[in-house]
Amino acid sequence: MTQKDLKDRRFYKAKQEAKFAKDLTPQTLQTQSKSYKLAFQDNEFLLREELRPVRFQLELLKPEMLLDEAKVASTLVVYGSARIPSPDKADALLAAATDDRSRTIAERLKANSHYYDEARKLGQLASSCGIKDEHGNRHFVVCSGGGPSIMEAANRGARDVGADTIGLNIVLPHEQAPNEYVTPDLSFQFHYFALRKMHFLLRARAVAVFPGGFGTFDEFFELLTLVQTGKIEPMPILLFGKAFWERVINFEELMLEGVISPKDLDLFQFVETAEDAWREISIFYELEACD
């Protein structure tokens, strides 16, 4: 038996079989029936209710394979609002306010607009100081939800220093598209929130949580629960803006009510700047100082 005999495939690849089916199949009533389509090319079949478990598997597998191929070993995940404007757009919101309530909202959005700059700086720091091991695997690759505002800023910071950056978008009833700073080959779209949230944390080695709304709270509290219950190992969980978080969530009262323990307050820490956040990550992982 020759070396060629040992290595050659015995079956055609699925891509080749699909080409055969397209090029060689005669056009008859039978071959034009939906039942005759190859199952993996039959979108109508794949979208049936009974195929949900298969779609779950595909949505888990596709990003996993492509991130492996891109040698993304770990990520710095950035959660945060899709509504906080960049500083240069904050004044326009204020000018557009028509009553006291909208003016108060615009003023607070303007006050929080500096977090856009901090998220961008954090993206720059993580991408400049991130680690590449001897096998070319990359660590602390910036990963966001791929949307606007804080997410855009984090991806933009990575792009500023020429680094790849990940965006995990989700299909929503209203228009939603990846921001322009996500690396095209690392831009993913999800149907299932559960699978998207899983991919946020599969490679996460630190999570930065900026001021945000329901989506940010959902992702943040799920992360806290996973660490609290021991489902994942502790990692730096960095809350940007102590004043914001203590105004919207009374962590101390949760502890005093007895529904969380005092040690649960140590699962996260407050930071105000990108430099503060990267310093905490560096201390946690004993990283060398980055110029």
MIDREN-656821 format. One line per 10 residues: for each residue x, y, z of N, C-alpha, C, CB. Coordinates in steps of 0.2 Angstrom, whole numbers. Glycine has a CB too. Example, Ala and Ser with C-alpha at 12.3 -4.5 7.8 and 13.67 -1.06 7.14 Angstrom:
<kekes>
66,-28,39,62,-22,39,66,-16,39,57,-22,45 ~ 64,-11,35,68,-5,36,64,0,39,70,-3,29 $
</kekes>
This chain:
<kekes>
4,-6,0,0,0,0,4,6,0,-5,0,6 ~ 3,11,-4,7,17,-5,5,22,0,7,20,-12 ~ 9,27,1,7,33,5,1,37,2,13,38,6 ~ 1,37,-4,-5,40,-8,-12,37,-6,-4,40,-15 ~ -11,30,-6,-17,26,-4,-20,27,3,-16,19,-5 ~ -15,29,8,-17,30,15,-20,37,16,-10,29,19 ~ -18,41,12,-20,48,13,-26,50,9,-14,53,12 ~ -27,48,3,-33,50,-1,-39,49,3,-32,46,-8 ~ -44,54,1,-51,53,4,-54,47,0,-55,59,3 ~ -59,44,3,-63,39,0,-70,41,-2,-64,33,4 $
-72,47,1,-78,50,-1,-77,57,-4,-83,50,5 ~ -81,59,-8,-81,66,-11,-83,71,-5,-85,67,-17 ~ -80,77,-5,-82,82,0,-89,84,-2,-77,88,0 ~ -93,87,3,-100,89,2,-100,94,-3,-102,92,9 ~ -95,99,-3,-95,104,-8,-95,101,-15,-89,109,-7 ~ -91,96,-16,-90,93,-23,-97,89,-25,-85,88,-23 ~ -100,86,-20,-106,82,-21,-112,87,-23,-108,78,-15 ~ -112,93,-20,-117,98,-21,-116,101,-28,-116,104,-16 ~ -110,101,-31,-108,103,-38,-111,98,-42,-101,105,-39 ~ -109,92,-41,-112,86,-45,-120,87,-46,-110,79,-42 $
-123,88,-40,-130,88,-40,-133,94,-44,-133,89,-33 ~ -129,99,-44,-131,105,-48,-130,104,-55,-128,111,-45 ~ -124,101,-57,-122,101,-64,-125,95,-68,-115,101,-64 ~ -126,90,-64,-127,83,-68,-134,81,-67,-122,78,-65 ~ -138,84,-63,-145,81,-62,-150,83,-68,-148,84,-55 ~ -153,79,-71,-158,80,-76,-164,84,-73,-160,74,-80 ~ -167,88,-77,-173,92,-75,-179,88,-76,-173,99,-79 ~ -181,84,-71,-188,80,-72,-192,82,-66,-186,73,-71 ~ -198,80,-66,-203,81,-61,-200,79,-54,-210,78,-62 ~ -197,73,-54,-194,71,-48,-188,75,-45,-192,64,-49 $
-184,77,-50,-178,81,-47,-179,88,-45,-172,81,-53 ~ -185,90,-48,-187,97,-46,-191,97,-40,-191,100,-52 ~ -193,92,-37,-197,92,-31,-193,94,-25,-200,84,-30 ~ -196,97,-20,-192,99,-14,-189,93,-11,-197,103,-9 ~ -192,88,-11,-189,82,-7,-183,79,-10,-194,76,-8 ~ -181,81,-16,-175,79,-19,-169,83,-18,-176,79,-27 ~ -170,89,-15,-164,93,-13,-160,90,-8,-167,100,-10 ~ -153,91,-9,-149,89,-3,-151,92,3,-141,90,-5 ~ -151,89,9,-154,91,15,-150,97,17,-154,86,20 ~ -143,97,16,-139,103,19,-140,109,14,-132,101,20 $
-143,108,8,-144,114,4,-151,116,4,-142,113,-3 ~ -155,113,8,-163,115,8,-164,119,13,-167,108,8 ~ -164,126,12,-166,131,17,-173,130,20,-165,138,14 ~ -177,129,16,-184,128,19,-184,122,24,-189,126,13 ~ -181,117,23,-180,111,27,-177,113,34,-177,105,24 ~ -171,117,33,-167,119,39,-170,123,43,-160,122,36 ~ -175,127,41,-179,132,45,-185,129,48,-181,138,40 ~ -186,123,47,-192,120,50,-191,120,58,-194,113,48 ~ -197,120,61,-197,120,69,-193,114,71,-204,120,72 ~ -194,108,68,-191,102,71,-183,102,70,-193,96,67 $
-180,107,66,-173,108,65,-170,113,70,-172,110,58 ~ -174,115,75,-171,120,79,-164,117,83,-176,122,85 ~ -164,111,85,-158,108,88,-152,109,83,-159,101,91 ~ -153,107,77,-148,108,72,-145,115,71,-150,105,65 ~ -150,119,71,-148,127,70,-144,129,76,-154,131,69 ~ -146,127,82,-142,128,88,-135,126,87,-145,125,95 ~ -134,120,85,-128,117,84,-124,121,79,-128,110,82 ~ -127,123,74,-123,126,68,-121,133,71,-128,127,62 ~ -126,137,75,-124,143,77,-119,143,83,-130,147,80 ~ -118,138,86,-113,137,91,-106,135,87,-114,131,96 $
-107,131,82,-101,128,79,-97,133,74,-102,122,75 ~ -101,137,70,-98,142,65,-93,147,68,-104,145,61 ~ -96,151,73,-91,156,76,-85,152,79,-94,160,80 ~ -86,147,82,-81,143,86,-75,141,81,-84,137,89 ~ -77,138,75,-72,136,70,-69,142,67,-76,132,64 ~ -72,147,65,-69,153,62,-64,157,67,-74,158,59 ~ -66,157,73,-62,160,78,-56,156,80,-66,161,85 ~ -57,149,80,-51,145,80,-46,146,74,-53,137,81 ~ -49,146,68,-45,147,62,-41,154,62,-49,146,56 ~ -44,159,65,-41,165,66,-36,166,72,-46,171,67 $
-35,160,75,-31,160,81,-33,165,87,-24,161,79 ~ -39,166,88,-41,170,93,-42,165,99,-48,173,92 ~ -37,166,104,-37,161,110,-41,164,116,-30,160,112 ~ -41,171,116,-45,174,122,-47,181,120,-41,174,129 ~ -52,183,123,-55,190,122,-56,194,128,-62,189,118 ~ -56,201,126,-58,206,131,-65,208,129,-53,212,132 ~ -70,206,132,-77,208,130,-79,214,133,-82,202,133 ~ -82,218,129,-85,225,131,-92,225,130,-82,231,126 ~ -96,226,136,-103,227,135,-105,234,137,-107,223,141 ~ -110,237,134,-112,244,135,-118,246,130,-106,248,134 $
-120,252,132,-126,255,128,-125,255,121,-128,261,131 ~ -130,255,117,-130,256,110,-133,263,109,-135,251,106 ~ -134,267,114,-137,274,114,-133,279,116,-144,274,118 ~ -128,278,120,-124,284,122,-120,286,116,-118,281,128 ~ -120,293,115,-117,296,109,-110,297,110,-121,302,107 ~ -106,298,105,-99,300,105,-99,307,107,-95,299,98 ~ -94,310,110,-94,317,112,-96,322,107,-88,319,115 ~ -94,321,101,-95,325,95,-103,325,93,-91,324,89 ~ -107,320,95,-114,320,93,-118,322,99,-115,313,91 ~ -115,323,105,-120,324,111,-123,330,111,-115,323,117 $
-120,335,108,-123,342,108,-130,342,104,-118,347,106 ~ -129,338,98,-135,338,94,-141,335,97,-133,334,88 ~ -140,330,102,-146,327,105,-149,332,110,-144,321,109 ~ -145,336,113,-147,341,118,-151,347,114,-141,345,122 ~ -148,349,108,-152,354,104,-159,351,102,-147,356,98 ~ -159,345,101,-165,342,98,-171,341,104,-164,336,95 ~ -169,342,110,-174,341,116,-179,346,115,-170,341,122 ~ -186,343,116,-191,348,116,-195,349,122,-196,344,111 ~ -194,345,128,-197,346,134,-192,344,140,-203,342,135 ~ -194,345,146,-190,344,152,-187,337,152,-194,346,158 $
-192,332,151,-190,325,151,-184,324,146,-196,321,151 ~ -186,325,140,-181,324,134,-174,328,135,-184,326,127 ~ -175,334,138,-169,338,140,-165,334,145,-171,345,142 ~ -168,332,150,-164,328,156,-161,322,153,-169,326,161 ~ -164,318,149,-161,312,146,-155,314,141,-166,309,141 ~ -156,320,137,-151,322,133,-145,324,137,-153,327,128 ~ -146,328,143,-140,330,147,-137,324,150,-143,334,153 ~ -140,319,152,-137,313,155,-133,309,150,-142,309,159 ~ -136,309,144,-132,305,138,-126,309,137,-137,305,132 ~ -126,316,137,-120,320,136,-115,319,141,-122,327,135 $
-117,319,147,-113,317,153,-109,311,152,-117,318,160 ~ -113,306,150,-110,299,149,-106,298,142,-115,294,149 ~ -106,303,138,-103,302,132,-95,301,132,-104,308,127 ~ -92,303,138,-85,302,138,-83,295,139,-82,306,144 ~ -88,291,140,-87,283,140,-86,281,133,-93,280,143 ~ -88,284,128,-86,282,121,-79,282,121,-90,287,116 ~ -76,288,123,-69,289,122,-65,284,127,-66,296,125 ~ -68,282,133,-64,277,137,-65,270,134,-67,277,144 ~ -70,268,131,-71,262,127,-66,262,122,-78,261,125 ~ -65,267,118,-60,267,112,-53,266,115,-61,274,108 $
-52,270,120,-45,269,123,-44,262,126,-44,274,129 ~ -49,259,129,-48,252,131,-47,247,125,-54,250,135 ~ -50,248,120,-49,244,114,-42,245,111,-54,246,108 ~ -39,251,112,-32,253,110,-27,249,114,-31,260,109 ~ -28,250,121,-24,247,126,-24,239,125,-26,249,133 ~ -30,236,125,-30,229,125,-27,226,118,-37,226,125 ~ -28,230,113,-25,227,107,-18,229,106,-29,231,101 ~ -15,234,109,-8,235,109,-4,231,114,-7,243,111 ~ -7,229,119,-4,226,125,-6,218,125,-5,229,131 ~ -10,216,120,-12,209,120,-6,205,119,-18,208,115 $
-7,198,120,-2,193,120,-3,189,114,-2,189,126 ~ 3,187,111,2,182,106,8,177,108,4,185,98 ~ 5,171,108,10,165,111,14,162,105,6,160,114 ~ 18,157,107,23,155,102,19,151,96,27,150,106 ~ 13,150,97,9,146,92,5,151,87,5,141,94 ~ 6,158,89,3,163,85,-5,164,88,2,161,78 ~ -6,161,93,-13,162,96,-13,169,100,-15,156,101 ~ -19,172,98,-20,179,101,-24,180,107,-22,184,95 ~ -22,184,112,-26,185,118,-28,192,119,-21,183,124 ~ -34,192,122,-37,199,124,-39,203,117,-32,203,128 $
-41,199,112,-44,202,106,-51,205,108,-45,196,101 ~ -51,211,106,-57,215,108,-64,212,105,-57,223,107 ~ -69,211,109,-75,208,106,-81,212,109,-76,201,109 ~ -85,214,105,-91,218,107,-97,215,104,-90,226,105 ~ -103,218,105,-109,216,102,-110,218,95,-115,218,106 ~ -105,222,92,-105,224,85,-109,229,83,-106,218,81 ~ -112,232,88,-117,238,86,-114,245,87,-123,237,91 ~ -118,250,88,-116,257,88,-113,259,95,-121,262,86 ~ -112,265,96,-110,268,103,-104,265,106,-116,267,107 ~ -105,262,112,-100,259,116,-97,253,113,-102,257,123 $
-101,249,109,-98,244,106,-94,246,100,-104,239,103 ~ -96,251,96,-92,254,91,-86,256,93,-96,259,87 ~ -86,260,99,-80,263,102,-74,258,103,-81,267,108 ~ -76,252,106,-71,247,108,-68,244,101,-75,242,112 ~ -73,243,97,-70,240,90,-66,245,87,-76,238,86 ~ -68,251,87,-64,257,84,-57,258,87,-68,264,85 ~ -56,257,94,-50,257,97,-45,252,95,-51,257,104 ~ -48,246,94,-44,240,91,-41,242,84,-47,234,91 ~ -46,244,80,-44,246,73,-39,252,73,-50,248,69 ~ -39,256,78,-35,262,78,-27,260,78,-36,266,84 $
-26,254,81,-19,252,82,-18,246,77,-18,249,89 ~ -22,245,72,-21,240,67,-23,233,69,-14,240,64 ~ -27,232,74,-28,225,77,-35,223,74,-28,225,84 ~ -36,216,74,-42,213,73,-47,214,78,-41,205,71 ~ -53,214,77,-58,215,82,-65,211,80,-59,222,84 ~ -68,209,85,-74,204,84,-80,208,86,-73,198,89 ~ -86,206,82,-92,209,83,-97,203,83,-94,214,78 ~ -101,203,88,-107,198,88,-113,201,88,-106,193,95 ~ -116,201,82,-122,205,81,-128,200,82,-123,208,73 ~ -134,202,82,-140,198,83,-146,201,79,-142,199,91 $
-149,196,76,-155,198,71,-160,201,76,-158,192,67 ~ -163,207,74,-168,210,78,-173,213,73,-165,217,82 ~ -180,214,76,-185,216,71,-184,223,68,-191,217,75 ~ -180,227,71,-178,233,68,-171,233,65,-178,239,73 ~ -169,238,61,-163,237,57,-157,237,62,-162,243,53 ~ -152,233,61,-146,232,65,-141,229,61,-147,228,71 ~ -135,233,61,-130,231,56,-123,231,60,-129,235,50 ~ -118,228,58,-111,228,61,-109,235,61,-106,223,59 ~ -105,238,66,-102,244,65,-96,243,60,-100,247,72 ~ -94,249,57,-89,249,52,-82,247,54,-88,255,48 $
-81,246,61,-74,245,63,-73,237,65,-73,249,70 ~ -78,233,65,-77,226,66,-73,223,60,-84,223,67 ~ -69,219,61,-65,215,56,-70,211,52,-59,211,59 ~ -70,212,46,-76,209,42,-76,201,43,-75,210,34 ~ -70,198,43,-70,191,44,-71,188,51,-63,188,41 ~ -72,193,56,-74,191,62,-80,195,64,-68,194,67 ~ -84,196,59,-91,199,61,-96,193,60,-92,204,55 ~ -100,192,65,-104,186,66,-111,189,67,-102,181,71 ~ -116,185,65,-123,187,66,-127,181,69,-127,189,59 ~ -131,182,74,-134,177,78,-142,177,77,-132,177,85 $
-145,172,77,-152,172,78,-154,171,85,-155,166,74 ~ -150,166,89,-152,165,96,-148,169,101,-151,157,97 ~ -151,173,105,-148,176,110,-143,172,115,-153,180,115 ~ -146,166,116,-142,161,121,-136,159,118,-146,155,122 ~ -135,158,111,-129,156,108,-124,162,108,-130,153,101 ~ -127,168,106,-123,174,106,-120,175,113,-127,180,104 ~ -124,175,118,-121,176,125,-116,170,127,-126,176,130 ~ -117,164,124,-112,159,126,-105,161,122,-114,152,123 ~ -105,163,116,-99,165,113,-96,171,116,-101,166,105 ~ -100,176,119,-96,181,122,-92,178,128,-102,186,125 $
-94,173,131,-90,171,137,-86,165,136,-95,169,142 ~ -86,161,130,-82,155,129,-75,157,129,-84,152,123 ~ -73,163,127,-66,165,126,-64,171,131,-64,167,119 ~ -69,173,134,-68,179,138,-63,178,144,-74,182,141 ~ -58,183,145,-54,182,150,-54,189,155,-46,182,148 ~ -58,193,152,-60,200,156,-66,203,153,-54,205,156 ~ -70,206,157,-76,209,154,-77,216,157,-82,205,156 ~ -77,221,152,-78,228,154,-86,230,153,-74,233,150 ~ -89,232,158,-96,234,157,-97,241,158,-100,230,163 ~ -99,244,153,-100,252,153,-108,253,154,-98,255,146 $
-109,259,156,-117,261,157,-121,258,151,-118,268,158 ~ -126,255,153,-131,253,147,-138,251,150,-128,246,144 ~ -142,248,146,-149,247,147,-150,239,148,-153,250,142 ~ -156,237,146,-158,230,147,-153,225,145,-165,229,144 ~ -151,226,139,-146,221,136,-140,221,140,-144,223,129 ~ -137,227,142,-131,227,146,-132,223,153,-128,234,147 ~ -138,225,156,-140,222,162,-140,214,162,-146,225,165 ~ -143,212,156,-144,205,155,-138,201,155,-148,204,149 ~ -133,204,151,-127,201,150,-123,201,156,-123,204,144 ~ -123,207,160,-119,208,166,-121,203,171,-119,215,168 $
-128,203,173,-130,199,178,-130,191,177,-138,201,179 ~ -130,189,170,-129,182,169,-122,181,170,-131,181,161 ~ -117,185,168,-110,184,170,-109,183,177,-106,189,167 ~ -112,188,181,-111,188,189,-114,181,191,-115,194,192 ~ -119,179,189,-123,173,191,-118,167,190,-129,172,188 ~ -115,167,184,-111,161,182,-105,161,186,-109,162,174 ~ -102,166,188,-96,166,192,-98,165,200,-92,173,192 ~ -104,168,202,-106,167,209,-108,159,210,-112,171,210 ~ -110,156,205,-112,149,206,-107,144,204,-118,147,202 ~ -101,147,202,-95,142,201,-95,139,194,-95,137,206 $
-100,141,189,-100,138,183,-94,140,178,-107,140,179 ~ -92,146,180,-85,148,176,-81,151,182,-87,153,171 ~ -74,151,180,-69,153,185,-70,161,185,-62,151,183 ~ -68,164,191,-68,171,191,-63,175,186,-66,173,198 ~ -65,180,184,-61,184,179,-62,192,181,-63,183,172 ~ -58,196,179,-59,203,180,-66,206,177,-54,208,177 ~ -70,208,181,-77,211,179,-77,218,181,-83,207,182 ~ -76,223,176,-74,230,177,-80,234,175,-68,232,173 ~ -83,237,180,-89,242,179,-87,249,179,-94,241,185 ~ -87,252,173,-86,259,171,-91,263,174,-84,260,164 $
-89,268,178,-93,273,181,-97,271,187,-98,274,176 ~ -93,272,193,-96,270,199,-103,274,201,-91,271,205 ~ -103,280,199,-109,284,201,-115,282,197,-107,292,199 ~ -114,280,191,-120,277,187,-122,271,190,-118,276,179 ~ -118,266,191,-120,259,193,-123,260,200,-114,255,194 ~ -120,264,205,-123,264,211,-130,268,212,-118,268,216 ~ -131,272,206,-137,276,206,-143,271,203,-136,282,201 ~ -141,267,199,-146,263,196,-147,256,199,-145,262,188 ~ -142,254,203,-142,247,206,-140,248,213,-139,242,202 ~ -143,246,218,-141,247,225,-138,240,227,-146,249,230 $
-132,239,226,-129,233,227,-128,231,235,-121,232,224 ~ -127,237,238,-126,236,246,-133,234,249,-124,243,249 ~ -139,236,246,-145,234,249,-147,227,247,-151,239,246 ~ -145,225,241,-146,218,239,-142,213,245,-143,216,232 ~ -136,215,247,-133,212,252,-136,212,258,-125,214,252 ~ -138,218,260,-141,219,267,-148,215,267,-142,226,268 ~ -151,215,262,-158,211,261,-156,203,262,-162,212,255 ~ -150,201,261,-149,194,262,-149,190,256,-153,191,267 ~ -151,193,250,-152,190,244,-145,188,240,-157,193,239 ~ -140,192,242,-133,190,240,-129,190,246,-130,195,234 $
-123,187,246,-118,187,251,-113,193,251,-115,181,252 ~ -110,195,256,-105,200,256,-100,199,251,-103,202,263 ~ -98,193,251,-92,191,246,-94,192,239,-90,184,247 ~ -101,192,237,-103,193,230,-101,200,228,-110,192,230 ~ -100,205,233,-99,212,231,-91,212,228,-100,216,237 ~ -88,207,229,-81,206,227,-80,203,220,-76,203,232 ~ -86,201,217,-85,198,210,-84,203,205,-92,195,209 ~ -85,210,206,-84,215,201,-80,221,205,-90,217,198 ~ -78,225,201,-75,231,204,-76,237,199,-67,230,205 ~ -76,243,202,-77,249,198,-71,252,196,-81,254,203 $
-71,255,190,-66,259,187,-69,265,183,-62,254,182 ~ -64,269,182,-67,276,179,-63,277,172,-65,282,183 ~ -57,274,171,-54,275,165,-51,269,162,-48,280,166 ~ -50,269,155,-47,263,152,-40,261,155,-46,265,144 ~ -36,266,157,-30,264,161,-31,260,167,-26,270,162 ~ -36,262,171,-38,259,177,-40,251,175,-44,262,181 ~ -44,251,170,-46,244,168,-41,239,166,-52,244,163 ~ -36,242,162,-31,238,160,-26,236,165,-27,241,154 ~ -25,241,170,-21,240,176,-23,234,180,-20,246,180 ~ -30,234,181,-33,228,185,-32,221,181,-40,230,186 $
-33,221,175,-32,215,171,-25,213,171,-34,216,163 ~ -20,218,171,-13,216,171,-11,213,178,-9,222,169 ~ -14,216,183,-13,213,190,-16,206,191,-16,218,195 ~ -22,205,188,-25,199,189,-21,193,186,-32,199,186 ~ -19,195,180,-15,190,176,-8,190,176,-17,190,168 ~ -5,195,180,2,196,181,5,197,174,5,190,184 ~ 3,202,171,5,203,164,11,208,165,0,206,159 ~ 16,208,160,21,213,160,18,220,158,27,211,156 ~ 22,225,161,19,232,159,20,233,151,24,237,163 ~ 15,237,149,15,238,142,16,245,141,8,236,139 $
21,247,136,23,254,134,17,257,131,29,254,130 $
</kekes>
